[in-house]
C-alpha cells in the first residue's frame, strides 16, 4: 500500500471529523450511500457503502455465532466434567488404602476425562517442575526430553496422540516433602489435551490426589 501524502491525510481527517460531527448528513443525502464505491473485503470488485456495511455485519454475526457455539459446547462439556469430578471426589474420599486410592484416581479420571490411559507414576525429583507447570499438549509437540523422562517410568503407547503429566506434591503437609509422583493422562485424540488449555482442574485434581495418598500413607504408618 502506497503512503498517503501528509496534506491529503490531513484533509481526509478533517472530512472524517466533519462527518462524525454531522450525523444527519447521510439522511439528507441518502443517495450517496449507493453512489460511494468501496473495495469488497473478500473479492476483487467494488461495492456500495451499504453493501460493505452488510458484509461486515454478516462476518461479525458469523464470528459471534461461532463463538456462541463454542461456548455452548464447552459449557456443556464442562458441566459434564464437573458432575464427573464430584462423583470421582466421593469415590476418592471413600478409599481407605493406597490400592483403593490409586484405583479411584486412575479408573475414575479415565472415565471423567474420557481418556485412554490414566496412571500414577512413581515419585521422582525430576517431576518437580510439573507441579506448577503441567506437561500438556499434542504428543508430537512435547519436548523429547520430557517424553523420555516419562518413558523411564512407563511404556509410552505410540497411539497416544496427546498427554498431560502433572506433578503430585506428596508429603506437602508433613515434616519433609517427598519427591513428587506424576499423574499421567493420555488420549488417542490429538485435540484432547492442548498446550494452551487451562490447568485449573488439573492442579485441583493433583492436590486432591496427593492429599488422598498422604492420608492413607499416614493411616498405614499409624496402623503399623
C-alpha positions in Angstrom: 0.0 0.0 0.0 1.4 3.4 -1.0 1.9 6.0 1.6 -0.7 8.8 1.8 0.5 12.4 1.3 0.5 14.2 4.6 -1.6 17.1 3.2 -4.1 14.6 1.8 -4.2 12.7 5.2 -4.9 15.9 7.0 -7.7 16.8 4.6 -9.2 13.3 4.9 -9.1 13.6 8.7 -11.0 16.9 8.5 -13.6 15.3 6.3 -13.9 12.3 8.7 -14.2 14.7 11.7 -16.9 16.7 9.9 -18.9 13.6 9.1 -18.7 12.4 12.7 -19.9 15.9 13.8 -22.8 15.9 11.3 -24.8 12.7 11.8 -27.7 13.9 9.7 -25.6 14.3 6.5 -26.4 10.9 5.0 -30.0 11.2 6.0 -30.2 14.3 3.8 -28.1 12.8 1.0 -29.1 9.1 1.2 -28.4 8.6 -2.5 -24.6 9.0 -1.7 -24.7 5.7 0.2 -25.4 3.9 -3.1 -23.0 6.1 -5.1 -20.0 5.7 -2.9 -18.0 2.6 -4.0 -15.6 0.6 -1.8 -13.5 -2.4 -2.4 -15.1 -5.7 -1.4 -13.2 -7.1 1.7 -13.0 -10.6 0.2 -13.4 -10.2 -3.6 -11.8 -8.2 -6.3 -14.8 -5.9 -7.0 -16.3 -2.6 -5.9 -19.5 -2.5 -3.7 -21.6 0.3 -2.2 -21.1 1.6 1.3 -24.3 -0.1 2.4 -23.3 -3.4 0.9 -19.9 -3.1 2.6 -21.6 -2.5 6.0 -23.9 -5.5 5.4 -20.8 -7.6 4.6 -19.0 -6.5 7.8 -22.1 -7.2 9.9 -22.6 -10.6 8.3 -19.0 -11.5 9.1 -19.3 -10.3 12.6 -22.5 -12.3 13.1 -20.8 -15.4 11.8 -18.0 -14.9 14.2 -20.4 -14.4 17.1 -22.3 -17.5 16.2 -19.1 -19.5 16.0 -18.1 -18.2 19.5 -21.5 -18.9 20.9 -21.5 -22.4 19.5 -18.0 -23.0 21.1 -19.2 -21.6 24.4 -22.3 -23.8 24.5 -20.2 -26.8 23.5 -17.5 -26.2 26.2 -20.2 -25.2 28.7 -22.0 -28.5 28.2 -18.7 -30.4 28.4 -17.6 -28.5 31.5 -21.0 -29.3 33.2 -20.4 -33.0 32.4 -16.8 -32.8 33.7 -17.9 -31.1 36.9 -20.5 -33.7 37.6 -17.9 -36.4 36.9 -15.4 -34.8 39.2 -17.9 -34.7 42.1 -18.6 -38.4 41.7 -14.8 -39.0 41.5 -14.1 -37.0 44.6 -16.7 -39.0 46.6 -15.0 -42.2 45.4 -11.7 -40.8 46.4 -12.9 -39.9 49.9 -14.2 -43.4 50.5 -10.9 -45.0 49.6 -9.2 -46.3 52.7 -5.9 -47.8 51.4 -3.3 -47.0 48.8 -4.6 -49.5 46.3 -8.2 -48.1 46.5 -6.9 -44.5 46.2 -4.9 -45.4 43.1 -7.8 -47.3 41.6 -10.2 -44.3 42.3 -7.7 -42.0 40.6 -6.8 -44.0 37.5 -10.2 -45.6 36.8 -12.2 -42.6 37.9 -10.3 -40.0 35.9 -10.2 -42.2 32.8 -14.0 -42.0 32.9 -14.3 -38.3 33.8 -11.9 -37.1 31.1 -12.8 -40.0 28.6 -9.1 -40.8 28.1 -7.4 -44.0 27.0 -5.0 -44.2 29.9 -4.6 -42.8 33.4 -1.6 -43.7 35.5 0.2 -42.7 38.7 4.0 -42.8 38.1 6.5 -43.5 40.9 8.0 -40.4 42.7 11.0 -38.8 41.1 12.6 -35.4 41.9 12.8 -34.7 38.2 9.0 -34.3 38.2 9.2 -31.2 40.4 8.7 -28.6 37.7 5.5 -30.3 36.6 3.7 -29.5 39.9 3.4 -25.8 39.0 3.6 -26.2 35.2 2.0 -29.4 34.0 3.3 -31.0 30.8 0.4 -30.8 28.4 -0.2 -31.0 24.7 0.0 -32.9 21.5 2.4 -35.9 21.7 4.3 -34.6 18.6 4.7 -31.2 20.1 6.0 -32.3 23.6 9.7 -31.9 24.2 11.6 -35.1 23.5 13.4 -34.9 26.9 10.1 -34.8 28.7 8.7 -37.8 26.8 12.0 -39.6 27.5 11.6 -38.9 31.3 8.1 -40.3 31.2 9.4 -43.4 29.4 11.7 -44.1 32.3 8.6 -44.7 34.4 6.0 -46.2 32.0 5.6 -47.5 28.5 4.6 -44.7 26.1 1.9 -46.1 23.8 2.6 -45.0 20.2 -1.1 -44.5 19.7 -1.3 -41.8 22.4 -1.7 -38.5 20.4 -2.0 -36.1 23.4 -0.9 -36.3 27.0 -0.9 -34.4 30.3 1.5 -35.1 33.1 1.1 -33.2 36.4 3.3 -33.5 39.5 1.7 -34.7 42.7 3.1 -32.8 45.7 3.3 -35.7 48.1 4.1 -35.1 51.8 3.1 -31.5 51.5 1.7 -31.4 55.0 4.5 -33.4 56.6 7.7 -32.5 58.2 9.6 -33.0 54.9 8.5 -33.0 51.4 8.8 -36.2 49.4 9.8 -36.4 45.7 6.7 -35.8 43.6 4.9 -38.5 41.8 3.1 -37.8 38.5 -0.4 -38.3 37.3 -0.4 -39.1 33.6 -3.4 -38.9 31.4 -3.2 -39.9 27.7 -5.6 -39.9 24.8 -5.6 -41.2 21.2 -7.3 -37.9 20.3 -4.7 -35.3 19.4 -7.0 -32.4 20.4 -8.0 -33.8 23.9 -5.1 -32.1 25.6 -3.6 -28.9 24.2 -0.7 -26.7 25.2 -3.0 -23.7 25.8 -5.7 -25.5 27.8 -6.4 -24.2 31.3 -4.6 -26.1 34.1 -7.1 -25.2 36.9 -8.8 -28.5 37.0 -5.5 -30.4 36.7 -3.9 -28.6 39.6 -7.0 -29.2 41.8 -7.0 -32.9 40.9 -3.3 -33.2 41.6 -3.7 -31.6 45.0 -6.6 -33.9 45.9 -4.9 -37.0 44.7 -1.7 -36.1 46.7 -3.8 -35.4 49.8 -5.6 -38.8 49.5 -2.3 -40.6 49.0 -0.8 -38.8 52.0 -3.8 -39.6 54.1 -3.8 -43.4 53.5 0.0 -43.4 53.9 -0.3 -41.7 57.3 -3.0 -44.1 58.3 -1.0 -47.2 57.3 2.1 -45.9 59.2 -0.1 -45.3 62.3 -1.6 -48.7 62.0 1.9 -50.3 61.9 
